[in-house]
Amino acid sequence: MAVGLRVRNQGTGQIQIGLGYRNLQLAKSGTLNTGTFSGSATGGSPPFGSWSPSGVLASTNGTTNLHVCRYINDAMSTNTGFTLVQSKVTCGVYASSAAPNKVLEYYTFSAAERAAAGPVGLRMRGEDGTVFYDSRRKGLRVLQVVPVPTVPGPPVEIGQFFPGTKIGIAIPSPRFYYNSVSQDRCTMTADYFHMTSDNRIFVSRLQVAQQTLITNTFPVGGVTMGPQNASIFIVDLTEVPLGFG
């Protein structure tokens, strides 16, 4: 059987592009102004709840979407991070409205096939003539998968990644923490990520929501939802256009 063209990784020898190649493609990109984010709460006597400032991320329909965010603030504080919370078909971005830089870039990648447009670059076809790779489609390029430590609160540096490269963070499987000091109330926190212009990444904790009921519903104590050994994707955004879709 004819092999055709295959592209291998120089370091590992792994085939990265070949017959049957599939990748998530850029579906939409843009910016959100975190200065417009606001929290919410239900007033009065219990039951009531409160939620931290957030905004809605665009282009969230479908379960195959992966959202990559780039949010740069060099003055590290509890106001400079972000986290994502998926609820059905809506993905919310939680971030403080008090951060010095309020421009959060987002890039949504999807498994849905999109028609290629623009000048033709490199295309690869199978034996049946079907195009399985087209350089005009901006695919997801993960540079590194990074384990995320569990931190009690304040920002802790995870590391510096690919200095000089425009990178973003994807949270493929978020980790949430729930804690109840009594059976009528529960607080939800999440991993909260901070980025600097020299590509250092930090993680802290953000209180996302708090709920107080009139019944003893919650077990006292704490629990983690999601993978205990959480990780993030470091994504190359060098050739990914902003304001797409």
N, C-alpha and C positions, 0 to 999 in steps of 0.2 A: 504493500500500500504506500502511495506517495505521502511523504511527510509534509511538504510545504514549508512555509516560513514559520519558525518558532523563535521567540525571544526569551532568553534565559537571564537570570540574575547573575551578575559577574562574580559575586561572592559565594553564593550557595549553589549555583547551577540549576536552581529551580526554574521550571518553565513559567514565565509570567504572562506571556501572550502566546496563544496557540489556538488550534481548532477547538471551538466550544467556549472560547473566552467570554466571560460575562463580568460586568462591573456596574456598580451604582453610577448613575450619571447625574450631572448637575441639573436640577429642575428649576431652582429659583435661588436668587441671592439678593441681598439688600441690607439695609441698616435699620436699627430701631433706636429711638431716642429714649434712653433710660431716665432722662429728666422728666418725662411725662408719666413714668410709672407711679402708681399709688397703691397703697394697701386698702384693705376693706375689713369691715367688722359688722356683726349684728349686735345692736345695742340692747339695753334693758337687762332684765333678769335672765338667768339660765333657763333654757339652753341658749348658748351663744358661741360664736367663733370669731377668730380674727386671722387675717392672712397678710403676709408681708408684701411690699410693693412688687408688682409684676406687670408684664405686658404679654400680648399674644404673638407668638411666632407665626409668620405667614407660611402658606403651603405645607399644611400638616396632614392632609387627608391621605390615608393609606398606611398600612402597617410596615411597609418596606422603606420608609423614609429614614434617613440619618441626618441629623442636624449638626453642623459644624459651626462653632462660634469663635469669634476673635474679639476680645474686649481688653484693650490695653490701658493700664493705669500704672504709672511708675511710682506714685505715692501710695505705698501699700497700707491698707487699713481695712477695717471690717466693712467699709462701704464700696470696695473696689472689685468685688467678685460677682459671679453669676452662677446659676444652676438652672436646670431644665426639669420641668415636671409635666409628664404626659397624662392627659385625661381624655380618654376616648379618642376623638380625632383632633383634639386641640392640644397644642404644646405650649405651655407657659414658660416665659423666661423670668426668673426671679432675680432682681438686682436692685440695689439702692438707687434712689434718685439723687443722692448727694455725692456721687463719685465725681472727681474732677473732669474726667473724660466721659461723656455721656453717649458716645457713638458705639453701639454694639453691632458688629458685622455678623451676618448669618449666611450660611450656605447650606441649602437643602439638597441632598443627593437622594435619588430614587431608583428603584429597579425597573420602573416603567420605561419602555422604549420611547425615545424621542427622535424625531427626524433631524438629521444632521443638516446644517446650513453653513454657508460661507465657502470660501475657496477650498478646494480639495487638497488635503495633505496626504497622509499615509492611510491607505485602506488595505485590509487583508480579507481575502475571500477563501471560502472552503472549496472543496472539489466541485460542489454543486453550484458555485457562483455566489453563494450567500455571503454577504459582508459580516464578519464577526468582530472586526475592529475598524474604527474610523476615528482618526485623530481629531476630527472636528467636534466630537462629543467629549465633553470635559468629564473625565472619570475621577473617581475617588482615589487618591494616592495616600495611603497610610505610611508614614515614615517610621513610626515606632508605636508599640503598645506598652503603656507604662502602668505598673501597679500603683494603686492609690492607697496610702496608709490611712488608718483610722486615727483621727485627731480629735482632741476634746473640745476645741473651740477656736483659739486664735490661729492666724495663718502660719503654716509650716511649709518650707520650701521642699518641693518634690525634686527639682533639678532644673538645669538649663539645657535646652534642646535646640540643636541646629541653628546656632547664632548666625544671623545674616539672612536666614530663610523666612519668608512669610508663612507663618504656621497658624493653625487653629486647633481647637479642642472639640472632639466628639465624645459624648458620654453614652456609649452603646448600651449600658445596663446600669441605670442609676441606683444608688444606695441611699435608703432613707432610714431614719432612726425615730423610734417612737418611745416616749417615756411618760409614765403616769405616776405622779406623786400621790394621787388618791384615785379611787375608782370612778369618780365623776368627771375627771379631766385628763386630757392627753395632749402632748406637744409633739409636733412632727418637725424634725430637722433634716437637712440634706447636706451632702458634700457640696462645697462652695469653692469655685475655682477662680484664681487670680492670675493674670498674665501681665508681664512687663515688656517693654520695647526691646530688651535684649534677650527675649525668649526664656525668661525664667518663669516657672509655673509654681504656684502655691496652692494649698488646699486648706480650708477651714470649715466651720460649720455655720449654717444659716438656719434660723427658725423660720420655717415656711408657713406653718399654721398651728393654731391652738384651739381646742374645743372644750367647752364645759357643758355638761349635761345635768339633768335633774335626777338621773338614775345612776346606780353603781354599775356601769357597763364595762369599764376598762380594768384589766388586771393590773395591780400595782407593780411597777418595775419598768424595765426597758427591753426593747427588742429591735433587731435590725431586719429590715425588709430588703431583699436583693442579695447579690453575691457578697459574702463576707470579704472575699479577695477581689475587690472591685478594680477596674482598670479604665483608662482613657486611651483614645487614639490621638496621636499627634499627626495632623493632616497637613500636607503640603498645599498651600494656597497660591503659590507663585504664579501659576498660569490660569488660575480660576477667576473669571471676571466677576466683578461686583456690579449689582444692578441688572442681573440677568433674569429673564422669564417674565 
